[in-house]
Amino acid sequence: MSVDSGRLFEIAWKVLPRLPRPVVRGVFAAAADAAWLVRPAGVCRLEANYARVRPGQSRRALRRLSRAGMRSYMRYYAEAFTLRGMTPEQIEARVRLVDAEPVLAARDAGRSVVGALGHLGNWDLAGAYAGLHIMPVTTVAERLEPPHLFEEFLAFRQDLGMEILALGDDGVFQSLLRAVRATPPRLVPLLADRDLAASGIEVDMFGRRARVAAGPAALSVATGAPLVPISLSYERLAGDRRRRAGSPWGLVIRFHPEVTTDPALPRKERTAAATQGWVDALTSAIAEKPEDWHMLQHVFVEDLDPERYARTLERASRRTEPEPEGSAS
């Protein structure tokens, strides 16, 4: 009997906000531990990726890290299913900004900002906070199967105030260009730490080759908008902030220094250089708190099927420009 994941998500979004938050957190923590014990393919892949972040770790240490990673990952879902029920005051209390001044200065000067993000922390909470306190948010979401599951995620993110474009639809990059050039200015954050399509760019990541999305860098190069790596991590809350947040967990949004490139370089080379720049920033952030990097898929080239990857490279060689997209998923 097949499971209708879209229907399950729809039920979760309706039912879980009505339950006490500690109960929801407990259920998802138990689900994280159960998955960690069973070790399905996603957990094994998470451990393999963490082994690249922390080389030389013992098997036991990697298992402890993957357990923390699964709890962080399930915390994201527990929060996602209840985020619609959070008040603006709770969202504000949950989030702490670090080094946001250059982004706020760009906004005040009427300039949009392109953000390069990884699958870290809770990007939906970050988007909801940004729309309330920084500037309007436009981003791209990957189409999920079944289609009504994508529609549920689309409605969820739109309810949080974000403008969502569907990855793969015609004219997505042109829509992103319009968003960056819009008035008032917008924040355009793109999840980009994984892209196995012909549009991806190979980079150095933790001393290995990995393939990430060209989107953030290509969009910045095309528009002149600042390209800012953004990392997300969880932190424990206490005292008054914990009471106002209604949660023991807060989210840290760290804005890293703007990535700049030589404007004299050809566009393709600038895009590649800028991509390596934001990857370097996020690599440093991931190394500090790898448990908040929810990467349960292949990202390193050595882990890919050689024949399929060769076909990807062949398709890429026939392109005149990279397809500049990144996505939320």
Residue pairs with C-beta under 8 A, 6 or more apart in sequence:
4 146
5 146
5 149
6 146
6 147
6 148
6 149
6 151
6 152
7 148
9 149
9 152
9 153
10 148
10 152
12 81
13 81
13 84
13 152
13 156
16 24
16 78
16 81
16 82
17 81
17 82
17 84
17 85
21 82
21 246
21 247
24 78
24 81
24 82
25 75
25 78
25 247
25 248
27 78
28 74
28 75
28 77
28 78
29 71
29 74
29 75
31 74
32 67
32 70
32 71
32 73
32 74
32 75
33 67
33 70
33 71
35 42
35 43
35 70
35 74
36 43
36 66
36 67
36 70
42 296
42 297
43 66
43 70
43 296
45 295
45 296
45 297
45 298
46 66
46 69
46 70
46 294
46 295
46 296
47 62
47 63
47 65
47 66
48 303
49 293
49 295
49 299
49 300
50 57
50 62
50 65
50 66
50 69
50 290
50 293
51 57
51 62
52 205
52 206
52 207
52 208
52 300
53 206
53 286
53 287
53 290
53 293
54 61
54 62
54 65
54 287
54 290
55 206
55 207
57 65
65 290
65 291
68 291
69 290
69 291
69 292
69 293
69 294
71 291
72 121
72 234
72 291
72 292
72 294
73 294
73 296
75 122
75 234
75 249
76 121
76 122
76 124
76 294
79 122
79 124
79 125
79 247
79 249
80 122
80 124
80 156
83 124
83 125
83 128
83 156
83 160
84 156
84 159
84 160
86 94
86 128
86 246
88 132
89 244
90 244
90 245
90 246
90 247
91 125
91 128
91 129
91 132
92 129
92 132
92 133
93 241
93 244
93 245
93 246
93 250
94 125
94 129
94 237
94 245
94 247
94 249
94 250
94 251
95 125
95 126
95 129
95 133
95 250
95 251
95 252
95 253
96 235
96 250
96 251
96 252
96 253
97 253
97 255
98 252
98 253
98 254
98 255
99 254
99 255
99 256
99 257
100 134
100 253
100 255
102 226
102 228
102 255
102 257
102 258
103 113
103 134
103 187
103 226
103 228
103 255
104 134
106 112
106 113
106 185
106 226
107 113
107 134
107 135
107 185
107 187
110 183
110 184
110 185
111 185
111 225
111 226
112 135
112 179
112 180
112 181
112 182
112 185
112 186
112 187
112 188
112 223
112 225
113 135
113 185
113 187
113 188
113 225
113 226
113 228
114 180
114 188
114 189
114 190
114 216
114 219
114 220
114 223
114 225
114 226
114 227
114 228
115 187
115 188
115 189
115 190
115 216
115 228
115 229
115 230
116 189
116 190
116 192
116 216
116 217
116 227
116 228
116 229
116 230
116 259
116 278
116 281
116 282
116 326
117 123
117 189
117 190
117 191
117 192
117 193
117 229
117 230
117 231
117 232
117 282
117 326
118 191
118 192
118 193
118 231
118 282
118 285
118 286
118 293
118 295
119 191
119 193
119 194
119 293
119 294
119 295
119 329
120 231
120 232
120 233
120 282
120 285
120 286
120 292
120 293
120 294
121 232
121 233
121 234
121 251
121 252
121 292
122 232
122 234
122 251
123 189
123 191
123 232
123 328
124 156
124 157
124 160
124 328
125 251
126 189
126 230
126 232
126 251
126 253
127 137
127 139
127 157
127 160
127 161
127 162
127 189
127 328
128 160
128 161
128 162
129 251
129 253
130 137
130 187
130 189
130 253
131 137
131 160
131 161
131 162
132 161
134 187
135 184
135 185
135 186
135 187
136 161
136 163
136 184
136 186
136 187
137 161
137 162
137 163
137 186
137 187
137 188
137 189
138 162
138 163
138 164
138 165
138 175
138 176
138 179
138 186
138 187
138 188
139 157
139 162
139 163
139 164
139 165
139 188
139 189
139 190
139 191
139 327
139 328
140 164
140 165
140 166
140 167
140 172
140 176
140 190
140 215
140 325
140 326
140 327
140 328
141 150
141 153
141 154
141 157
141 164
141 165
141 166
141 167
141 327
141 328
141 329
142 167
142 327
142 328
142 329
143 150
143 166
143 167
143 168
144 150
144 153
144 329
150 166
154 164
154 166
157 164
157 328
158 164
163 179
163 186
164 328
165 172
165 175
165 176
166 172
167 325
167 327
172 325
173 215
173 218
173 219
173 323
173 324
173 325
176 188
176 215
176 219
176 324
176 325
177 219
177 222
177 223
179 186
179 188
180 186
180 188
180 219
180 223
180 225
181 223
188 219
188 225
189 230
189 328
190 213
190 215
190 216
190 219
190 325
190 326
190 327
190 328
191 213
191 326
191 327
191 328
191 329
192 212
192 213
192 215
192 216
192 278
192 326
192 327
193 212
193 213
193 279
193 282
193 295
193 299
194 211
194 212
194 213
194 295
194 297
194 298
194 299
195 201
195 211
195 212
195 213
195 214
195 325
195 326
196 211
196 298
196 304
196 309
196 312
197 312
197 323
198 312
198 313
198 315
198 316
198 319
198 323
199 213
199 214
199 316
199 319
199 322
199 323
199 324
199 325
200 211
200 212
200 213
200 214
200 312
200 316
200 322
201 211
201 212
201 213
201 214
201 217
201 271
201 272
201 275
201 322
202 209
202 210
202 211
202 301
203 209
203 210
203 211
203 212
203 275
203 276
203 279
204 210
204 276
204 279
205 212
205 279
205 283
205 299
205 300
206 283
206 287
208 300
208 301
208 302
209 300
209 301
209 302
210 279
210 299
210 300
210 301
211 299
211 301
211 304
212 275
212 279
212 299
213 325
213 326
213 327
214 271
214 275
214 322
214 323
214 324
214 325
214 326
215 324
215 325
215 326
215 327
216 227
216 274
216 275
216 278
216 326
217 227
217 259
217 270
217 271
217 272
217 273
217 274
217 275
217 277
217 278
217 324
218 271
218 321
218 322
218 324
219 225
219 324
220 226
220 227
220 259
220 274
221 261
221 267
221 270
221 271
221 274
222 267
222 324
226 258
227 258
227 259
227 274
227 277
227 278
228 255
228 256
228 257
228 258
228 259
229 255
229 256
229 259
229 277
229 278
229 281
229 282
229 285
230 253
230 254
230 255
230 256
231 253
231 254
231 256
231 281
231 282
231 285
231 286
232 251
232 252
232 253
232 254
232 292
233 251
233 252
233 254
233 285
233 288
233 289
233 292
234 249
234 250
234 251
234 252
234 289
234 292
235 249
235 250
235 251
235 252
236 248
236 249
236 250
237 245
237 247
237 248
237 249
237 250
241 250
242 248
254 285
256 278
256 281
256 282
256 285
257 281
259 274
259 277
259 278
259 281
260 274
260 277
261 270
261 273
261 274
261 277
262 270
262 273
263 270
265 273
267 321
268 321
268 322
271 322
271 324
286 293
298 304
301 309
316 322
